[in-house]
Amino acid sequence: MNTIITGATKGIGKALAIKFASEGHSLAVCARNEQDLASLKAELALSFPNIKVFTQVTDISKKSEVEAFGHATIKAMGHIDVLINNGGVFLPGYTTDEVDGTLEKMIDTNLYSAYHLTRIMVPFMKSSTKPHIFNMCSIASITAYPNGGSYGISKFALLGYTKVLRQELKEQNIKVTAIMPGATWSDSWAGVELPYDRLMEAKDIADSVWAAYNLGKSAVVEEIVIRPQLGDL
């Protein structure tokens, strides 16, 4: 089985890579930092020597780089079983006074990257016995909050795209699931002084994605909403 994960070197993306690799999936992963990709590839090779890992430096906010990664992945892997559109960016602020271009940057990164990569991959998923697309949305996809700014707009849009995609692909037996996690430990929360159990662990998100993927052919988890036990921050 072959799985693609964008933004795979840190946080939820890395936890997803480790989980799917541990289940025997070969991986195609991308991120912006070449050193981070090399470290992830070495770690996966050490822990899971029987899988193949393809990496490519990619800025997913740029359509040309997303498309290059997609085509290179097909060449390297042949077919795709699972696509996890995980990569994204969060820039806090208010829409009324955030820096000009903030909305465009987050739409490019959080929405268009998933749109462009999915369009490339779908034809190569149809031959899979268990095709599944996961889009990493957010609690911000369903709940607006102060200082969420254009991030909230982009995540609402990604959830909308996921709903549309599910309707388009259900007759082709390609499952589509929206993942909506609340606050999860990652680089975005580095340096924050909170009790560790106040945020979720990335591994819990990855385990939830795997559980949704592991259902039988006739069932699909359309949306996963997962929050810290003590509620949103």
C-alpha atoms as a printed R data frame, in Angstrom:
    type eleno elety resid chain resno       x      y       z
1   ATOM     1    CA   MET     A     1   0.000  0.000   0.000
2   ATOM     2    CA   ASN     A     2   1.224  3.506  -0.846
3   ATOM     3    CA   THR     A     3   0.380  6.640   1.126
4   ATOM     4    CA   ILE     A     4   1.093 10.320   0.407
5   ATOM     5    CA   ILE     A     5   1.410 12.781   3.293
6   ATOM     6    CA   THR     A     6   2.095 16.489   2.848
7   ATOM     7    CA   GLY     A     7   3.769 18.408   5.655
8   ATOM     8    CA   ALA     A     8   5.061 15.140   7.062
9   ATOM     9    CA   THR     A     9   8.146 16.077   9.068
10  ATOM    10    CA   LYS     A    10   6.561 17.548  12.182
11  ATOM    11    CA   GLY     A    11   3.562 17.297  14.481
12  ATOM    12    CA   ILE     A    12   0.514 15.480  13.148
13  ATOM    13    CA   GLY     A    13   2.154 14.864   9.775
14  ATOM    14    CA   LYS     A    14   5.089 13.030  11.309
15  ATOM    15    CA   ALA     A    15   2.801 11.019  13.582
16  ATOM    16    CA   LEU     A    16   0.793 10.004  10.513
17  ATOM    17    CA   ALA     A    17   3.951  8.972   8.673
18  ATOM    18    CA   ILE     A    18   5.072  6.791  11.569
19  ATOM    19    CA   LYS     A    19   1.628  5.226  12.001
20  ATOM    20    CA   PHE     A    20   1.117  4.320   8.356
21  ATOM    21    CA   ALA     A    21   4.714  3.117   8.020
22  ATOM    22    CA   SER     A    22   4.229  0.905  11.070
23  ATOM    23    CA   GLU     A    23   1.264 -0.670   9.282
24  ATOM    24    CA   GLY     A    24   3.394 -1.510   6.255
25  ATOM    25    CA   HIS     A    25   2.557  1.407   3.969
26  ATOM    26    CA   SER     A    26   5.257  2.823   1.734
27  ATOM    27    CA   LEU     A    27   5.287  6.612   1.839
28  ATOM    28    CA   ALA     A    28   5.658  9.640  -0.381
29  ATOM    29    CA   VAL     A    29   6.170 12.694   1.804
30  ATOM    30    CA   CYS     A    30   6.985 16.335   1.298
31  ATOM    31    CA   ALA     A    31   7.942 19.369   3.359
32  ATOM    32    CA   ARG     A    32   9.808 22.613   2.774
33  ATOM    33    CA   ASN     A    33  12.964 21.752   4.686
34  ATOM    34    CA   GLU     A    34  15.372 19.313   3.027
35  ATOM    35    CA   GLN     A    35  17.184 18.470   6.273
36  ATOM    36    CA   ASP     A    36  13.922 17.660   8.041
37  ATOM    37    CA   LEU     A    37  12.944 15.347   5.194
38  ATOM    38    CA   ALA     A    38  16.302 13.598   5.294
39  ATOM    39    CA   SER     A    39  15.991 13.081   9.053
40  ATOM    40    CA   LEU     A    40  12.493 11.668   8.708
41  ATOM    41    CA   LYS     A    41  13.559  9.319   5.917
42  ATOM    42    CA   ALA     A    42  16.489  8.048   7.991
43  ATOM    43    CA   GLU     A    43  14.265  7.521  11.034
44  ATOM    44    CA   LEU     A    44  11.674  5.611   9.006
45  ATOM    45    CA   ALA     A    45  14.343  3.503   7.282
46  ATOM    46    CA   LEU     A    46  15.759  2.502  10.645
47  ATOM    47    CA   SER     A    47  12.418  1.612  12.199
48  ATOM    48    CA   PHE     A    48  10.649  0.204   9.141
49  ATOM    49    CA   PRO     A    49  13.277 -1.147   6.732
50  ATOM    50    CA   ASN     A    50  10.761 -3.014   4.578
51  ATOM    51    CA   ILE     A    51   8.909  0.037   3.271
52  ATOM    52    CA   LYS     A    52   9.832  2.494   0.533
53  ATOM    53    CA   VAL     A    53  10.059  6.207   1.378
54  ATOM    54    CA   PHE     A    54  10.039  8.843  -1.351
55  ATOM    55    CA   THR     A    55  10.691 12.453  -0.341
56  ATOM    56    CA   GLN     A    56  10.681 15.747  -2.191
57  ATOM    57    CA   VAL     A    57  11.233 19.293  -0.981
58  ATOM    58    CA   THR     A    58   7.994 21.125  -1.710
59  ATOM    59    CA   ASP     A    59   6.472 24.464  -0.851
60  ATOM    60    CA   ILE     A    60   2.802 23.523  -1.027
61  ATOM    61    CA   SER     A    61   1.735 27.163  -1.274
62  ATOM    62    CA   LYS     A    62   3.069 27.080  -4.857
63  ATOM    63    CA   LYS     A    63   0.965 25.248  -7.441
64  ATOM    64    CA   SER     A    64   3.962 24.371  -9.605
65  ATOM    65    CA   GLU     A    65   5.746 22.654  -6.711
66  ATOM    66    CA   VAL     A    66   2.629 20.757  -5.641
67  ATOM    67    CA   GLU     A    67   2.183 19.496  -9.182
68  ATOM    68    CA   ALA     A    68   5.871 18.560  -9.448
69  ATOM    69    CA   PHE     A    69   5.612 16.562  -6.215
70  ATOM    70    CA   GLY     A    70   2.462 14.842  -7.439
71  ATOM    71    CA   HIS     A    71   3.928 13.786 -10.766
72  ATOM    72    CA   ALA     A    72   7.219 12.690  -9.168
73  ATOM    73    CA   THR     A    73   5.281 10.604  -6.659
74  ATOM    74    CA   ILE     A    74   3.371  8.798  -9.396
75  ATOM    75    CA   LYS     A    75   6.633  8.078 -11.189
76  ATOM    76    CA   ALA     A    76   8.213  6.753  -7.988
77  ATOM    77    CA   MET     A    77   5.245  4.848  -6.523
78  ATOM    78    CA   GLY     A    78   3.107  3.822  -9.498
79  ATOM    79    CA   HIS     A    79  -0.250  4.023  -7.774
80  ATOM    80    CA   ILE     A    80  -1.698  5.592  -4.630
81  ATOM    81    CA   ASP     A    81  -3.939  4.100  -1.975
82  ATOM    82    CA   VAL     A    82  -4.119  6.903   0.584
83  ATOM    83    CA   LEU     A    83  -3.751 10.653   0.162
84  ATOM    84    CA   ILE     A    84  -3.446 12.734   3.324
85  ATOM    85    CA   ASN     A    85  -3.543 16.468   2.621
86  ATOM    86    CA   ASN     A    86  -1.996 17.466   5.934
87  ATOM    87    CA   GLY     A    87   0.316 20.386   5.165
88  ATOM    88    CA   GLY     A    88  -0.830 23.841   6.201
89  ATOM    89    CA   VAL     A    89   0.046 27.124   7.832
90  ATOM    90    CA   PHE     A    90  -1.434 29.144  10.701
91  ATOM    91    CA   LEU     A    91  -0.957 32.902  10.951
92  ATOM    92    CA   PRO     A    92  -2.977 34.405  13.823
93  ATOM    93    CA   GLY     A    93  -4.689 37.744  13.548
94  ATOM    94    CA   TYR     A    94  -7.886 39.582  12.697
95  ATOM    95    CA   THR     A    95  -9.116 39.858   9.132
96  ATOM    96    CA   THR     A    96  -9.591 43.604   9.566
97  ATOM    97    CA   ASP     A    97  -5.944 44.359  10.303
98  ATOM    98    CA   GLU     A    98  -3.810 41.364   9.293
99  ATOM    99    CA   VAL     A    99  -0.949 41.952   6.852
100 ATOM   100    CA   ASP     A   100  -2.024 42.259   3.232
101 ATOM   101    CA   GLY     A   101  -1.636 38.902   1.483
102 ATOM   102    CA   THR     A   102  -2.346 36.806   4.588
103 ATOM   103    CA   LEU     A   103  -5.600 35.437   3.225
104 ATOM   104    CA   GLU     A   104  -4.001 34.575  -0.111
105 ATOM   105    CA   LYS     A   105  -1.104 32.772   1.608
106 ATOM   106    CA   MET     A   106  -3.369 30.647   3.755
107 ATOM   107    CA   ILE     A   107  -5.787 29.847   0.932
108 ATOM   108    CA   ASP     A   108  -2.839 28.848  -1.271
109 ATOM   109    CA   THR     A   109  -1.357 26.644   1.448
110 ATOM   110    CA   ASN     A   110  -4.381 25.244   3.267
111 ATOM   111    CA   LEU     A   111  -6.880 24.890   0.416
112 ATOM   112    CA   TYR     A   112  -5.342 25.070  -3.049
113 ATOM   113    CA   SER     A   113  -2.552 22.629  -2.216
114 ATOM   114    CA   ALA     A   114  -5.132 19.949  -1.395
115 ATOM   115    CA   TYR     A   115  -7.176 20.820  -4.466
116 ATOM   116    CA   HIS     A   116  -4.269 20.621  -6.913
117 ATOM   117    CA   LEU     A   117  -2.678 17.491  -5.442
118 ATOM   118    CA   THR     A   118  -5.987 15.649  -5.256
119 ATOM   119    CA   ARG     A   119  -6.760 16.387  -8.908
120 ATOM   120    CA   ILE     A   120  -3.455 14.780  -9.902
121 ATOM   121    CA   MET     A   121  -3.801 11.761  -7.633
122 ATOM   122    CA   VAL     A   122  -7.409 10.657  -8.087
123 ATOM   123    CA   PRO     A   123  -6.862  8.938 -11.470
124 ATOM   124    CA   PHE     A   124  -4.065  6.882  -9.881
125 ATOM   125    CA   MET     A   125  -6.211  5.855  -6.900
126 ATOM   126    CA   LYS     A   126  -8.983  4.195  -8.876
127 ATOM   127    CA   SER     A   127  -7.092  0.907  -9.176
128 ATOM   128    CA   SER     A   128  -6.557  0.702  -5.403
129 ATOM   129    CA   THR     A   129  -8.460 -1.876  -3.402
130 ATOM   130    CA   LYS     A   130  -8.765  0.593  -0.511
131 ATOM   131    CA   PRO     A   131  -8.557  4.199  -1.757
132 ATOM   132    CA   HIS     A   132  -9.044  6.967   0.793
133 ATOM   133    CA   ILE     A   133  -8.459 10.732   0.908
134 ATOM   134    CA   PHE     A   134  -8.060 12.536   4.230
135 ATOM   135    CA   ASN     A   135  -8.084 16.336   4.416
136 ATOM   136    CA   MET     A   136  -6.638 17.842   7.580
137 ATOM   137    CA   CYS     A   137  -9.196 20.459   8.451
138 ATOM   138    CA   SER     A   138  -9.496 21.893  11.965
139 ATOM   139    CA   ILE     A   139 -11.852 22.768  14.755
140 ATOM   140    CA   ALA     A   140 -11.538 26.161  13.056
141 ATOM   141    CA   SER     A   141 -13.440 24.605  10.131
142 ATOM   142    CA   ILE     A   142 -16.610 24.585  12.241
143 ATOM   143    CA   THR     A   143 -16.009 27.161  14.984
144 ATOM   144    CA   ALA     A   144 -14.831 30.722  14.422
145 ATOM   145    CA   TYR     A   145 -12.747 32.179  17.225
146 ATOM   146    CA   PRO     A   146 -10.968 35.473  18.002
147 ATOM   147    CA   ASN     A   147  -7.534 35.846  16.420
148 ATOM   148    CA   GLY     A   148  -8.312 33.067  13.959
149 ATOM   149    CA   GLY     A   149  -8.443 35.504  11.048
150 ATOM   150    CA   SER     A   150  -7.886 34.166   7.559
151 ATOM   151    CA   TYR     A   151  -6.858 30.781   8.933
152 ATOM   152    CA   GLY     A   152 -10.489 30.172   9.855
153 ATOM   153    CA   ILE     A   153 -11.614 31.185   6.380
154 ATOM   154    CA   SER     A   154  -9.179 28.758   4.755
155 ATOM   155    CA   LYS     A   155 -10.201 25.880   7.022
156 ATOM   156    CA   PHE     A   156 -13.919 26.490   6.519
157 ATOM   157    CA   ALA     A   157 -13.181 26.357   2.795
158 ATOM   158    CA   LEU     A   158 -11.195 23.119   3.114
159 ATOM   159    CA   LEU     A   159 -14.103 21.457   4.899
160 ATOM   160    CA   GLY     A   160 -16.425 22.621   2.136
161 ATOM   161    CA   TYR     A   161 -14.085 21.206  -0.498
162 ATOM   162    CA   THR     A   162 -13.963 17.910   1.383
163 ATOM   163    CA   LYS     A   163 -17.754 17.659   1.385
164 ATOM   164    CA   VAL     A   164 -17.896 18.340  -2.354
165 ATOM   165    CA   LEU     A   165 -15.133 15.827  -3.041
166 ATOM   166    CA   ARG     A   166 -16.933 13.139  -1.048
167 ATOM   167    CA   GLN     A   167 -20.028 13.509  -3.207
168 ATOM   168    CA   GLU     A   168 -17.991 13.435  -6.404
169 ATOM   169    CA   LEU     A   169 -15.989 10.330  -5.540
170 ATOM   170    CA   LYS     A   170 -18.375  8.095  -3.620
171 ATOM   171    CA   GLU     A   171 -19.583  6.290  -6.750
172 ATOM   172    CA   GLN     A   172 -15.934  5.583  -7.602
173 ATOM   173    CA   ASN     A   173 -15.495  3.910  -4.196
174 ATOM   174    CA   ILE     A   174 -12.914  6.483  -3.081
175 ATOM   175    CA   LYS     A   175 -13.599  7.421   0.518
176 ATOM   176    CA   VAL     A   176 -13.138 11.019   1.683
177 ATOM   177    CA   THR     A   177 -12.782 12.069   5.318
178 ATOM   178    CA   ALA     A   178 -12.370 15.457   6.997
179 ATOM   179    CA   ILE     A   179 -10.200 15.482  10.135
180 ATOM   180    CA   MET     A   180 -10.953 18.314  12.546
181 ATOM   181    CA   PRO     A   181  -8.529 18.296  15.481
182 ATOM   182    CA   GLY     A   182  -8.433 20.841  18.231
183 ATOM   183    CA   ALA     A   183  -5.228 22.018  19.907
184 ATOM   184    CA   THR     A   184  -2.490 19.424  19.387
185 ATOM   185    CA   TRP     A   185   1.147 19.540  20.492
186 ATOM   186    CA   SER     A   186   3.321 20.608  17.559
187 ATOM   187    CA   ASP     A   187   5.845 23.313  16.666
188 ATOM   188    CA   SER     A   188   2.969 25.795  16.588
189 ATOM   189    CA   TRP     A   189   2.689 25.460  20.370
190 ATOM   190    CA   ALA     A   190   6.413 25.373  21.121
191 ATOM   191    CA   GLY     A   191   7.266 27.401  24.211
192 ATOM   192    CA   VAL     A   192   3.681 27.625  25.446
193 ATOM   193    CA   GLU     A   193   3.496 27.073  29.199
194 ATOM   194    CA   LEU     A   194   0.546 24.746  29.637
195 ATOM   195    CA   PRO     A   195   0.135 21.376  31.348
196 ATOM   196    CA   TYR     A   196   1.036 18.675  28.832
197 ATOM   197    CA   ASP     A   197  -2.391 17.051  29.036
198 ATOM   198    CA   ARG     A   198  -4.101 20.351  28.151
199 ATOM   199    CA   LEU     A   199  -3.379 19.666  24.465
200 ATOM   200    CA   MET     A   200  -3.713 16.436  22.535
201 ATOM   201    CA   GLU     A   201  -0.838 14.289  21.344
202 ATOM   202    CA   ALA     A   202  -0.269 14.049  17.598
203 ATOM   203    CA   LYS     A   203  -0.237 10.268  17.925
204 ATOM   204    CA   ASP     A   204  -3.891 10.316  18.962
205 ATOM   205    CA   ILE     A   205  -4.817 12.087  15.728
206 ATOM   206    CA   ALA     A   206  -2.816  9.581  13.685
207 ATOM   207    CA   ASP     A   207  -4.439  6.650  15.466
208 ATOM   208    CA   SER     A   208  -7.878  8.119  14.752
209 ATOM   209    CA   VAL     A   209  -7.061  8.489  11.057
210 ATOM   210    CA   TRP     A   210  -5.851  4.892  10.903
211 ATOM   211    CA   ALA     A   211  -9.020  3.668  12.627
212 ATOM   212    CA   ALA     A   212 -11.153  5.488  10.045
213 ATOM   213    CA   TYR     A   213  -9.076  4.035   7.226
214 ATOM   214    CA   ASN     A   214  -9.372  0.538   8.649
215 ATOM   215    CA   LEU     A   215 -13.155  0.266   8.282
216 ATOM   216    CA   GLY     A   216 -14.779 -2.124   5.838
217 ATOM   217    CA   LYS     A   217 -15.561 -1.166   2.252
218 ATOM   218    CA   SER     A   218 -19.216 -0.295   2.850
219 ATOM   219    CA   ALA     A   219 -18.619  2.250   5.651
220 ATOM   220    CA   VAL     A   220 -16.967  5.643   5.700
221 ATOM   221    CA   VAL     A   221 -16.227  8.052   8.542
222 ATOM   222    CA   GLU     A   222 -17.129 11.345   6.911
223 ATOM   223    CA   GLU     A   223 -15.795 13.625   9.647
224 ATOM   224    CA   ILE     A   224 -13.670 13.224  12.751
225 ATOM   225    CA   VAL     A   225 -13.943 15.952  15.391
226 ATOM   226    CA   ILE     A   226 -11.383 15.415  18.141
227 ATOM   227    CA   ARG     A   227 -10.747 17.864  20.958
228 ATOM   228    CA   PRO     A   228  -8.695 17.987  24.147
229 ATOM   229    CA   GLN     A   229 -10.587 16.390  27.028
230 ATOM   230    CA   LEU     A   230 -10.678 19.746  28.842
231 ATOM   231    CA   GLY     A   231 -12.035 21.548  25.788
232 ATOM   232    CA   ASP     A   232 -10.742 24.057  23.243
233 ATOM   233    CA   LEU     A   233  -8.176 26.666  24.170
